[in-house]
C-alpha cells in the first residue's frame, strides 16, 4: 500500500499546483544562480516533506492503536469508503464547519507564510515548505487517511513522505516552467484525480476485507492465538 502513496502524490500534484501553485510562483528564489535556485527549491520541498512526515508519525501512532486492538481492517474499509464518498459527493467537505480554533490556526499559518516570503534567510525556504504543508488540503487529508491504516508511526511517516515525494516533480516544474501546467493536459489530469482516488479507495476496502490476495488483500492478522499464548505462559 505504500507505493499507492507515491502514485497518489504524483497524480494529485496537479491539484497541489492549483492550491499551492501561487506560493511556488512567489518563492523568493535566486534567479541569477541556477545552483542556488535548485538548492532553495530543494529546501522548500524538504520543509513540506518534514511536515507531512510529522503528520504521518501522529496518524501512524493512532493506526498502531487500532492495530493493537484489532481494528486495523475496519479502519482500512472505513478509509476506502470515505475516499470514494468524498469523490462522489465533493460538497460534503464544504458543508463541514471549521472550528474557531482551526480557523485561527490557518490564519496564523497564512500570516507566517506572508512574512517568510519577504525574507531570503538560509532557513526561509525550509520554513516556507513547512508552513505550506500545514495549509488545509483535501488531498493531504486523504493521504492522512492512508497513514491511519498503517500499523506504526514510522510506516505512517514513510507513507506521508512518499506522498509528498510524489508531488515534488510537478511542483518543481511549476517553479521553472509555469506554462507547463496550463491547457488541456492539466484538464485531463484534473479529471483523472477522482478516478485515482476511487481506485485507491477500492484498494483500501479490499485490504480491509482480508481476502487473502497476496500484497493486495492480505488475511486479517489473528490476534486471538497470540493472546492465548500469552495467557498460557501465566
C-alpha atoms as an extended CHARMM CRD file, in Angstrom:
* protein
*
       234  EXT
         1         1  UNK       CA              0.0000000000        0.0000000000        0.0000000000  PROA      1               0.0000000000
         2         2  UNK       CA              2.9860000000        2.3110000000        0.4580000000  PROA      2               0.0000000000
         3         3  UNK       CA              3.5200000000        2.5750000000       -3.2960000000  PROA      3               0.0000000000
         4         4  UNK       CA             -0.0250000000        3.8970000000       -3.5850000000  PROA      4               0.0000000000
         5         5  UNK       CA              1.0680000000        6.9630000000       -1.5830000000  PROA      5               0.0000000000
         6         6  UNK       CA              3.7120000000        7.7960000000       -4.2000000000  PROA      6               0.0000000000
         7         7  UNK       CA              1.2440000000        7.3430000000       -7.0740000000  PROA      7               0.0000000000
         8         8  UNK       CA             -1.3380000000        9.4150000000       -5.1960000000  PROA      8               0.0000000000
         9         9  UNK       CA              1.2070000000       12.2040000000       -4.7810000000  PROA      9               0.0000000000
        10        10  UNK       CA              2.2380000000       12.0980000000       -8.4510000000  PROA      10              0.0000000000
        11        11  UNK       CA             -1.3050000000       12.3300000000       -9.7950000000  PROA      11              0.0000000000
        12        12  UNK       CA             -2.6010000000       14.5630000000       -7.0380000000  PROA      12              0.0000000000
        13        13  UNK       CA              0.2210000000       17.0620000000       -7.5660000000  PROA      13              0.0000000000
        14        14  UNK       CA             -1.8930000000       18.7170000000      -10.2710000000  PROA      14              0.0000000000
        15        15  UNK       CA             -4.3620000000       19.5870000000       -7.5390000000  PROA      15              0.0000000000
        16        16  UNK       CA             -1.4320000000       20.8180000000       -5.4530000000  PROA      16              0.0000000000
        17        17  UNK       CA             -0.4350000000       23.1300000000       -8.3030000000  PROA      17              0.0000000000
        18        18  UNK       CA             -3.8710000000       24.7040000000       -8.2330000000  PROA      18              0.0000000000
        19        19  UNK       CA             -3.8470000000       25.1380000000       -4.4510000000  PROA      19              0.0000000000
        20        20  UNK       CA             -0.1660000000       25.7950000000       -3.6980000000  PROA      20              0.0000000000
        21        21  UNK       CA              0.9860000000       26.9660000000       -7.1390000000  PROA      21              0.0000000000
        22        22  UNK       CA              0.7500000000       30.6660000000       -6.2000000000  PROA      22              0.0000000000
        23        23  UNK       CA              3.1290000000       30.0620000000       -3.2830000000  PROA      23              0.0000000000
        24        24  UNK       CA              5.5600000000       28.2250000000       -5.5750000000  PROA      24              0.0000000000
        25        25  UNK       CA              5.4350000000       31.0980000000       -8.0750000000  PROA      25              0.0000000000
        26        26  UNK       CA              6.2090000000       33.6230000000       -5.3180000000  PROA      26              0.0000000000
        27        27  UNK       CA              9.1740000000       31.7610000000       -3.8390000000  PROA      27              0.0000000000
        28        28  UNK       CA             11.9900000000       34.3330000000       -3.4840000000  PROA      28              0.0000000000
        29        29  UNK       CA             14.4930000000       32.1150000000       -5.3200000000  PROA      29              0.0000000000
        30        30  UNK       CA             17.7510000000       33.4130000000       -6.7130000000  PROA      30              0.0000000000
        31        31  UNK       CA             17.0410000000       33.7920000000      -10.4410000000  PROA      31              0.0000000000
        32        32  UNK       CA             20.7060000000       34.5640000000      -11.2470000000  PROA      32              0.0000000000
        33        33  UNK       CA             22.2640000000       31.4130000000       -9.7980000000  PROA      33              0.0000000000
        34        34  UNK       CA             20.8540000000       28.0820000000      -11.1120000000  PROA      34              0.0000000000
        35        35  UNK       CA             22.6570000000       26.0560000000       -8.4280000000  PROA      35              0.0000000000
        36        36  UNK       CA             21.4970000000       28.2710000000       -5.5670000000  PROA      36              0.0000000000
        37        37  UNK       CA             17.9870000000       28.3040000000       -7.0060000000  PROA      37              0.0000000000
        38        38  UNK       CA             17.9250000000       24.4890000000       -7.1480000000  PROA      38              0.0000000000
        39        39  UNK       CA             19.1200000000       24.2380000000       -3.5240000000  PROA      39              0.0000000000
        40        40  UNK       CA             16.4770000000       26.7370000000       -2.4020000000  PROA      40              0.0000000000
        41        41  UNK       CA             13.7110000000       24.7810000000       -4.1230000000  PROA      41              0.0000000000
        42        42  UNK       CA             15.0630000000       21.5540000000       -2.6100000000  PROA      42              0.0000000000
        43        43  UNK       CA             14.9590000000       23.1660000000        0.8320000000  PROA      43              0.0000000000
        44        44  UNK       CA             11.3370000000       24.1910000000        0.2220000000  PROA      44              0.0000000000
        45        45  UNK       CA             10.3980000000       20.6150000000       -0.6790000000  PROA      45              0.0000000000
        46        46  UNK       CA             12.2480000000       19.2310000000        2.3380000000  PROA      46              0.0000000000
        47        47  UNK       CA             10.1700000000       21.5330000000        4.5330000000  PROA      47              0.0000000000
        48        48  UNK       CA              6.9580000000       20.1130000000        3.0560000000  PROA      48              0.0000000000
        49        49  UNK       CA              8.1930000000       16.5440000000        3.4230000000  PROA      49              0.0000000000
        50        50  UNK       CA              9.0910000000       17.2250000000        7.0390000000  PROA      50              0.0000000000
        51        51  UNK       CA              5.5650000000       18.4620000000        7.7860000000  PROA      51              0.0000000000
        52        52  UNK       CA              3.9430000000       15.5320000000        6.0000000000  PROA      52              0.0000000000
        53        53  UNK       CA              6.2010000000       13.0750000000        7.8390000000  PROA      53              0.0000000000
        54        54  UNK       CA              5.2680000000       14.5840000000       11.2040000000  PROA      54              0.0000000000
        55        55  UNK       CA              1.6050000000       14.1320000000       10.2940000000  PROA      55              0.0000000000
        56        56  UNK       CA              2.3820000000       10.5500000000        9.3150000000  PROA      56              0.0000000000
        57        57  UNK       CA              4.0160000000        9.8680000000       12.6870000000  PROA      57              0.0000000000
        58        58  UNK       CA              0.9370000000       11.1550000000       14.5180000000  PROA      58              0.0000000000
        59        59  UNK       CA             -1.6100000000        9.2220000000       12.4740000000  PROA      59              0.0000000000
        60        60  UNK       CA              0.6270000000        6.1710000000       12.2220000000  PROA      60              0.0000000000
        61        61  UNK       CA              0.6960000000        6.1610000000       16.0130000000  PROA      61              0.0000000000
        62        62  UNK       CA             -3.1120000000        6.2680000000       16.0490000000  PROA      62              0.0000000000
        63        63  UNK       CA             -3.1120000000        3.4660000000       13.4760000000  PROA      63              0.0000000000
        64        64  UNK       CA             -0.8730000000        1.4150000000       15.7560000000  PROA      64              0.0000000000
        65        65  UNK       CA             -3.5100000000        1.7210000000       18.4750000000  PROA      65              0.0000000000
        66        66  UNK       CA             -6.1890000000        0.4730000000       16.0920000000  PROA      66              0.0000000000
        67        67  UNK       CA             -3.9130000000       -2.3970000000       15.0790000000  PROA      67              0.0000000000
        68        68  UNK       CA             -3.2550000000       -3.4700000000       18.6750000000  PROA      68              0.0000000000
        69        69  UNK       CA             -6.9760000000       -3.5020000000       19.4110000000  PROA      69              0.0000000000
        70        70  UNK       CA             -7.7260000000       -5.4430000000       16.2270000000  PROA      70              0.0000000000
        71        71  UNK       CA             -9.4900000000       -2.6050000000       14.3620000000  PROA      71              0.0000000000
        72        72  UNK       CA             -6.9440000000       -2.1810000000       11.5590000000  PROA      72              0.0000000000
        73        73  UNK       CA             -9.0150000000       -3.9860000000        8.9250000000  PROA      73              0.0000000000
        74        74  UNK       CA            -12.1530000000       -1.9810000000        9.7890000000  PROA      74              0.0000000000
        75        75  UNK       CA            -10.2110000000        1.2840000000        9.6220000000  PROA      75              0.0000000000
        76        76  UNK       CA             -8.9360000000        0.3600000000        6.1530000000  PROA      76              0.0000000000
        77        77  UNK       CA            -12.5060000000       -0.2690000000        4.9590000000  PROA      77              0.0000000000
        78        78  UNK       CA            -13.7870000000        2.9830000000        6.5020000000  PROA      78              0.0000000000
        79        79  UNK       CA            -10.8850000000        4.8780000000        4.9000000000  PROA      79              0.0000000000
        80        80  UNK       CA            -11.6840000000        3.4300000000        1.4720000000  PROA      80              0.0000000000
        81        81  UNK       CA            -15.3740000000        4.2400000000        1.8010000000  PROA      81              0.0000000000
        82        82  UNK       CA            -14.6060000000        7.8210000000        2.8840000000  PROA      82              0.0000000000
        83        83  UNK       CA            -12.2900000000        8.3260000000       -0.1070000000  PROA      83              0.0000000000
        84        84  UNK       CA            -14.9850000000        7.1860000000       -2.5040000000  PROA      84              0.0000000000
        85        85  UNK       CA            -17.7090000000        9.2630000000       -0.8120000000  PROA      85              0.0000000000
        86        86  UNK       CA            -15.5530000000       12.4040000000       -0.9460000000  PROA      86              0.0000000000
        87        87  UNK       CA            -15.2160000000       11.9550000000       -4.7080000000  PROA      87              0.0000000000
        88        88  UNK       CA            -18.8750000000       11.0730000000       -5.3440000000  PROA      88              0.0000000000
        89        89  UNK       CA            -20.1360000000       13.8230000000       -3.0120000000  PROA      89              0.0000000000
        90        90  UNK       CA            -17.3920000000       16.5110000000       -3.1030000000  PROA      90              0.0000000000
        91        91  UNK       CA            -19.6360000000       19.1190000000       -1.4810000000  PROA      91              0.0000000000
        92        92  UNK       CA            -19.6560000000       17.1700000000        1.7860000000  PROA      92              0.0000000000
        93        93  UNK       CA            -16.4190000000       18.7630000000        2.9620000000  PROA      93              0.0000000000
        94        94  UNK       CA            -17.6640000000       22.2500000000        2.0940000000  PROA      94              0.0000000000
        95        95  UNK       CA            -20.5980000000       21.7930000000        4.4850000000  PROA      95              0.0000000000
        96        96  UNK       CA            -18.3890000000       20.7910000000        7.4070000000  PROA      96              0.0000000000
        97        97  UNK       CA            -17.9000000000       23.9040000000        9.5720000000  PROA      97              0.0000000000
        98        98  UNK       CA            -14.3670000000       24.6130000000       10.6970000000  PROA      98              0.0000000000
        99        99  UNK       CA            -13.8460000000       25.2530000000       14.3700000000  PROA      99              0.0000000000
       100       100  UNK       CA            -12.8240000000       28.7010000000       15.5530000000  PROA      100             0.0000000000
       101       101  UNK       CA             -9.5020000000       27.3080000000       16.7570000000  PROA      101             0.0000000000
       102       102  UNK       CA             -8.7350000000       25.7680000000       13.3500000000  PROA      102             0.0000000000
       103       103  UNK       CA             -9.6660000000       28.9980000000       11.5460000000  PROA      103             0.0000000000
       104       104  UNK       CA             -7.3320000000       30.9410000000       13.8120000000  PROA      104             0.0000000000
       105       105  UNK       CA             -4.5610000000       28.3930000000       13.1990000000  PROA      105             0.0000000000
       106       106  UNK       CA             -4.9280000000       28.6570000000        9.4030000000  PROA      106             0.0000000000
       107       107  UNK       CA             -4.9590000000       32.4550000000        9.6540000000  PROA      107             0.0000000000
       108       108  UNK       CA             -1.6910000000       32.4070000000       11.6310000000  PROA      108             0.0000000000
       109       109  UNK       CA             -0.0770000000       30.0000000000        9.1430000000  PROA      109             0.0000000000
       110       110  UNK       CA             -1.0060000000       32.2470000000        6.2110000000  PROA      110             0.0000000000
       111       111  UNK       CA              0.3660000000       35.2990000000        8.0280000000  PROA      111             0.0000000000
       112       112  UNK       CA              3.6050000000       33.4710000000        8.7710000000  PROA      112             0.0000000000
       113       113  UNK       CA              3.8420000000       32.4410000000        5.1020000000  PROA      113             0.0000000000
       114       114  UNK       CA              3.3920000000       36.0420000000        4.0030000000  PROA      114             0.0000000000
       115       115  UNK       CA              6.1650000000       37.1720000000        6.3270000000  PROA      115             0.0000000000
       116       116  UNK       CA              8.5590000000       34.4370000000        5.2090000000  PROA      116             0.0000000000
       117       117  UNK       CA              8.0010000000       35.2260000000        1.5260000000  PROA      117             0.0000000000
       118       118  UNK       CA              9.5600000000       38.6390000000        2.1780000000  PROA      118             0.0000000000
       119       119  UNK       CA             12.7760000000       37.1130000000        3.5320000000  PROA      119             0.0000000000
       120       120  UNK       CA             15.8020000000       35.4180000000        1.9820000000  PROA      120             0.0000000000
       121       121  UNK       CA             17.4640000000       33.8700000000        5.0210000000  PROA      121             0.0000000000
       122       122  UNK       CA             19.1710000000       30.4820000000        4.9110000000  PROA      122             0.0000000000
       123       123  UNK       CA             16.1670000000       28.7890000000        6.5180000000  PROA      123             0.0000000000
       124       124  UNK       CA             13.4750000000       30.7540000000        4.6570000000  PROA      124             0.0000000000
       125       125  UNK       CA             12.6980000000       28.0940000000        2.0580000000  PROA      125             0.0000000000
       126       126  UNK       CA             12.5570000000       25.2250000000        4.5360000000  PROA      126             0.0000000000
       127       127  UNK       CA             10.1970000000       27.2370000000        6.7390000000  PROA      127             0.0000000000
       128       128  UNK       CA              8.0540000000       28.1270000000        3.7080000000  PROA      128             0.0000000000
       129       129  UNK       CA              7.7440000000       24.4540000000        2.8320000000  PROA      129             0.0000000000
       130       130  UNK       CA              6.9960000000       23.5280000000        6.4240000000  PROA      130             0.0000000000
       131       131  UNK       CA              4.2190000000       26.1400000000        6.6550000000  PROA      131             0.0000000000
       132       132  UNK       CA              2.9030000000       25.2260000000        3.2070000000  PROA      132             0.0000000000
       133       133  UNK       CA              2.4220000000       21.6590000000        4.4200000000  PROA      133             0.0000000000
       134       134  UNK       CA              0.1910000000       22.9030000000        7.2470000000  PROA      134             0.0000000000
       135       135  UNK       CA             -2.3310000000       24.5940000000        4.9560000000  PROA      135             0.0000000000
       136       136  UNK       CA             -5.7250000000       22.8520000000        4.5320000000  PROA      136             0.0000000000
       137       137  UNK       CA             -5.7170000000       20.4730000000        1.5570000000  PROA      137             0.0000000000
       138       138  UNK       CA             -8.2190000000       17.7700000000        0.6180000000  PROA      138             0.0000000000
       139       139  UNK       CA             -5.5740000000       15.5340000000       -0.9430000000  PROA      139             0.0000000000
       140       140  UNK       CA             -3.3870000000       15.7330000000        2.1510000000  PROA      140             0.0000000000
       141       141  UNK       CA             -6.3870000000       14.7510000000        4.2580000000  PROA      141             0.0000000000
       142       142  UNK       CA             -6.9350000000       11.6930000000        2.0620000000  PROA      142             0.0000000000
       143       143  UNK       CA             -3.2500000000       10.7940000000        2.3580000000  PROA      143             0.0000000000
       144       144  UNK       CA             -3.6120000000       11.1110000000        6.1410000000  PROA      144             0.0000000000
       145       145  UNK       CA             -6.4500000000        8.5810000000        5.9910000000  PROA      145             0.0000000000
       146       146  UNK       CA             -3.9940000000        6.2690000000        4.2690000000  PROA      146             0.0000000000
       147       147  UNK       CA             -1.3980000000        6.8520000000        7.0020000000  PROA      147             0.0000000000
       148       148  UNK       CA             -4.0630000000        5.9600000000        9.5540000000  PROA      148             0.0000000000
       149       149  UNK       CA             -4.2280000000        2.4470000000        8.0840000000  PROA      149             0.0000000000
       150       150  UNK       CA             -0.5450000000        1.8250000000        8.8170000000  PROA      150             0.0000000000
       151       151  UNK       CA              0.4650000000       -0.0040000000       11.9820000000  PROA      151             0.0000000000
       152       152  UNK       CA              3.4580000000        2.0070000000       13.2210000000  PROA      152             0.0000000000
       153       153  UNK       CA              4.4730000000        5.6890000000       13.4700000000  PROA      153             0.0000000000
       154       154  UNK       CA              7.4540000000        5.0020000000       11.1870000000  PROA      154             0.0000000000
       155       155  UNK       CA              5.3320000000        3.4170000000        8.4420000000  PROA      155             0.0000000000
       156       156  UNK       CA              2.8500000000        6.2940000000        8.7930000000  PROA      156             0.0000000000
       157       157  UNK       CA              5.6810000000        8.8090000000        8.3950000000  PROA      157             0.0000000000
       158       158  UNK       CA              7.0390000000        6.8890000000        5.3950000000  PROA      158             0.0000000000
       159       159  UNK       CA              3.5800000000        6.7950000000        3.8140000000  PROA      159             0.0000000000
       160       160  UNK       CA              3.2280000000       10.5910000000        4.0680000000  PROA      160             0.0000000000
       161       161  UNK       CA              6.8560000000       11.0580000000        2.9780000000  PROA      161             0.0000000000
       162       162  UNK       CA              6.1850000000        9.0800000000       -0.2060000000  PROA      162             0.0000000000
       163       163  UNK       CA              3.0150000000       11.0910000000       -0.8130000000  PROA      163             0.0000000000
       164       164  UNK       CA              4.9930000000       14.3280000000       -0.5380000000  PROA      164             0.0000000000
       165       165  UNK       CA              7.7790000000       12.8880000000       -2.6890000000  PROA      165             0.0000000000
       166       166  UNK       CA              5.2460000000       12.2390000000       -5.4470000000  PROA      166             0.0000000000
       167       167  UNK       CA              4.2620000000       15.9200000000       -5.5120000000  PROA      167             0.0000000000
       168       168  UNK       CA              7.8330000000       17.1790000000       -5.9520000000  PROA      168             0.0000000000
       169       169  UNK       CA              8.3780000000       16.7000000000       -9.7320000000  PROA      169             0.0000000000
       170       170  UNK       CA              5.4130000000       18.7850000000      -10.8740000000  PROA      170             0.0000000000
       171       171  UNK       CA              5.7730000000       21.3900000000       -8.1270000000  PROA      171             0.0000000000
       172       172  UNK       CA              9.4000000000       21.8280000000       -9.2230000000  PROA      172             0.0000000000
       173       173  UNK       CA              8.3580000000       22.1610000000      -12.8550000000  PROA      173             0.0000000000
       174       174  UNK       CA              5.9000000000       24.8740000000      -11.8210000000  PROA      174             0.0000000000
       175       175  UNK       CA              8.7220000000       26.9730000000      -10.4070000000  PROA      175             0.0000000000
       176       176  UNK       CA             10.7960000000       26.6060000000      -13.5700000000  PROA      176             0.0000000000
       177       177  UNK       CA              8.1620000000       26.3670000000      -16.3000000000  PROA      177             0.0000000000
       178       178  UNK       CA              4.8090000000       27.6180000000      -15.0730000000  PROA      178             0.0000000000
       179       179  UNK       CA              3.1890000000       27.3380000000      -18.5140000000  PROA      179             0.0000000000
       180       180  UNK       CA              3.6230000000       23.5420000000      -18.4450000000  PROA      180             0.0000000000
       181       181  UNK       CA              0.6000000000       23.1960000000      -16.1870000000  PROA      181             0.0000000000
       182       182  UNK       CA             -1.7590000000       25.1190000000      -18.4550000000  PROA      182             0.0000000000
       183       183  UNK       CA             -4.0700000000       23.9120000000      -21.1930000000  PROA      183             0.0000000000
       184       184  UNK       CA             -5.7170000000       20.5950000000      -21.9950000000  PROA      184             0.0000000000
       185       185  UNK       CA             -3.0470000000       18.4720000000      -20.3100000000  PROA      185             0.0000000000
       186       186  UNK       CA             -3.8230000000       19.9210000000      -16.9000000000  PROA      186             0.0000000000
       187       187  UNK       CA             -7.5650000000       19.4820000000      -17.5100000000  PROA      187             0.0000000000
       188       188  UNK       CA             -7.0940000000       15.8090000000      -18.3800000000  PROA      188             0.0000000000
       189       189  UNK       CA             -5.0600000000       15.1450000000      -15.2520000000  PROA      189             0.0000000000
       190       190  UNK       CA             -7.5380000000       17.0180000000      -13.0620000000  PROA      190             0.0000000000
       191       191  UNK       CA            -10.2570000000       14.7100000000      -14.3590000000  PROA      191             0.0000000000
       192       192  UNK       CA             -8.0490000000       11.6980000000      -13.6590000000  PROA      192             0.0000000000
       193       193  UNK       CA             -7.5130000000       12.5820000000       -9.9800000000  PROA      193             0.0000000000
       194       194  UNK       CA            -11.0240000000       11.4800000000       -8.8200000000  PROA      194             0.0000000000
       195       195  UNK       CA            -10.5570000000        8.1900000000      -10.6840000000  PROA      195             0.0000000000
       196       196  UNK       CA             -7.2590000000        7.5830000000       -8.8890000000  PROA      196             0.0000000000
       197       197  UNK       CA             -8.8270000000        8.4340000000       -5.5170000000  PROA      197             0.0000000000
       198       198  UNK       CA            -11.6960000000        5.9860000000       -6.1140000000  PROA      198             0.0000000000
       199       199  UNK       CA             -9.2000000000        3.3350000000       -7.2280000000  PROA      199             0.0000000000
       200       200  UNK       CA             -7.2170000000        3.8420000000       -4.0260000000  PROA      200             0.0000000000
       201       201  UNK       CA            -10.4370000000        3.7110000000       -2.0200000000  PROA      201             0.0000000000
       202       202  UNK       CA            -11.2280000000        0.3180000000       -3.5600000000  PROA      202             0.0000000000
       203       203  UNK       CA             -7.7060000000       -0.8770000000       -2.7140000000  PROA      203             0.0000000000
       204       204  UNK       CA             -8.1620000000        0.1160000000        0.9250000000  PROA      204             0.0000000000
       205       205  UNK       CA            -11.5210000000       -1.6690000000        1.0650000000  PROA      205             0.0000000000
       206       206  UNK       CA            -10.0290000000       -4.8170000000       -0.4420000000  PROA      206             0.0000000000
       207       207  UNK       CA             -7.1760000000       -4.6370000000        2.0410000000  PROA      207             0.0000000000
       208       208  UNK       CA             -9.6360000000       -4.3060000000        4.9050000000  PROA      208             0.0000000000
       209       209  UNK       CA            -11.6920000000       -7.2810000000        3.7370000000  PROA      209             0.0000000000
       210       210  UNK       CA             -8.6720000000       -9.5540000000        4.1370000000  PROA      210             0.0000000000
       211       211  UNK       CA             -9.4920000000      -11.7910000000        1.1710000000  PROA      211             0.0000000000
       212       212  UNK       CA             -6.1120000000      -13.4900000000        1.2290000000  PROA      212             0.0000000000
       213       213  UNK       CA             -4.9150000000      -11.9220000000       -2.0410000000  PROA      213             0.0000000000
       214       214  UNK       CA             -1.0950000000      -11.6180000000       -1.8240000000  PROA      214             0.0000000000
       215       215  UNK       CA              0.1200000000       -7.9970000000       -1.4300000000  PROA      215             0.0000000000
       216       216  UNK       CA             -3.3330000000       -6.6300000000       -2.3080000000  PROA      216             0.0000000000
       217       217  UNK       CA             -5.6380000000       -8.0180000000        0.3820000000  PROA      217             0.0000000000
       218       218  UNK       CA             -3.6600000000       -9.9950000000        2.9890000000  PROA      218             0.0000000000
       219       219  UNK       CA             -5.6560000000      -12.0190000000        5.5240000000  PROA      219             0.0000000000
       220       220  UNK       CA             -6.5700000000      -10.3370000000        8.7920000000  PROA      220             0.0000000000
       221       221  UNK       CA             -3.8840000000      -10.9590000000       11.4090000000  PROA      221             0.0000000000
       222       222  UNK       CA             -5.0380000000      -13.4120000000       14.0320000000  PROA      222             0.0000000000
       223       223  UNK       CA             -4.5700000000      -11.7740000000       17.4140000000  PROA      223             0.0000000000
       224       224  UNK       CA             -6.5090000000      -14.2750000000       19.4970000000  PROA      224             0.0000000000
       225       225  UNK       CA             -3.8920000000      -17.0080000000       19.1980000000  PROA      225             0.0000000000
       226       226  UNK       CA             -1.1970000000      -14.6100000000       20.3490000000  PROA      226             0.0000000000
       227       227  UNK       CA             -3.3220000000      -13.5590000000       23.3100000000  PROA      227             0.0000000000
       228       228  UNK       CA             -3.9730000000      -17.1980000000       24.2350000000  PROA      228             0.0000000000
       229       229  UNK       CA             -0.2450000000      -17.9150000000       24.0200000000  PROA      229             0.0000000000
       230       230  UNK       CA              0.4890000000      -15.0620000000       26.4180000000  PROA      230             0.0000000000
       231       231  UNK       CA             -2.1780000000      -16.3300000000       28.8230000000  PROA      231             0.0000000000
       232       232  UNK       CA             -0.7860000000      -19.8620000000       28.7130000000  PROA      232             0.0000000000
       233       233  UNK       CA              2.5750000000      -18.5290000000       29.8260000000  PROA      233             0.0000000000
       234       234  UNK       CA              0.9860000000      -17.4070000000       33.0890000000  PROA      234             0.0000000000
